[in-house]
Amino acid sequence: MPQHLKLQHSESIVIGAAAQIYSSYISLGKVGDDDTAVWIDRSVKEAIQLALAADDAIISDDEVESSGF
């Protein structure tokens, strides 16, 4: 039975980053047939770490309170 995903926008962005990280590991020849799940998990964790670091470092427009002028 096919699975259907409903991802939030931020989740989609993290998935995109994880996919880029994972594809880099594949290109570097690090991913073997028997350890794909390990590298996928690592890629997702690294993408989340990057997202959290960016969130801590960047103040977006939505996070700034209006001055009321």
C-alpha positions as CSV (number, residue, x, y, z in Angstrom):
1,M,0.0,0.0,0.0
2,P,1.5,3.4,-1.0
3,Q,2.4,5.8,1.8
4,H,1.4,9.5,1.5
5,L,3.4,12.1,3.3
6,K,2.2,15.5,4.4
7,L,5.3,17.5,5.3
8,Q,5.4,20.9,6.7
9,H,7.4,23.5,4.7
10,S,10.3,23.4,7.2
11,E,10.4,19.6,7.1
12,S,10.6,19.7,3.3
13,I,13.6,22.1,3.5
14,V,15.4,19.8,5.9
15,I,14.6,16.8,3.7
16,G,16.1,18.7,0.8
17,A,19.3,19.5,2.7
18,A,19.5,15.8,3.9
19,A,19.2,14.6,0.3
20,Q,22.0,16.9,-0.7
21,I,24.2,15.7,2.1
22,Y,23.3,12.0,1.4
23,S,24.0,12.4,-2.3
24,S,27.4,13.9,-1.4
25,Y,28.2,10.8,0.6
26,I,27.2,8.6,-2.4
27,S,29.4,10.7,-4.7
28,L,32.3,10.3,-2.4
29,G,31.8,6.5,-2.4
30,K,31.1,6.3,1.3
31,V,27.7,4.6,1.0
32,G,27.7,0.8,0.6
33,D,24.8,-1.5,-0.2
34,D,24.7,-2.7,3.4
35,D,24.8,0.6,5.2
36,T,22.5,2.9,3.3
37,A,20.2,3.3,6.4
38,V,23.2,4.5,8.5
39,W,24.1,7.1,6.0
40,I,20.6,8.3,5.5
41,D,20.2,8.6,9.3
42,R,23.4,10.5,9.5
43,S,22.4,12.8,6.7
44,V,19.1,13.7,8.3
45,K,20.7,14.3,11.7
46,E,23.3,16.6,10.0
47,A,20.6,18.5,8.1
48,I,18.6,19.0,11.4
49,Q,21.8,20.2,13.1
50,L,22.4,22.7,10.3
51,A,18.8,23.9,10.5
52,L,19.0,24.4,14.3
53,A,22.3,26.3,14.0
54,A,20.8,28.5,11.3
55,D,17.7,29.1,13.4
56,D,19.8,30.1,16.4
57,A,22.0,32.4,14.3
58,I,19.3,34.1,12.2
59,I,16.5,36.4,13.3
60,S,13.8,36.3,10.7
61,D,11.2,38.9,10.1
62,D,8.5,36.8,11.8
63,E,10.6,36.7,15.0
64,V,11.0,40.5,15.3
65,E,8.4,42.4,17.2
66,S,6.8,45.4,15.6
67,S,7.8,48.7,17.1
68,G,4.3,50.0,16.8
69,F,5.1,53.1,14.8
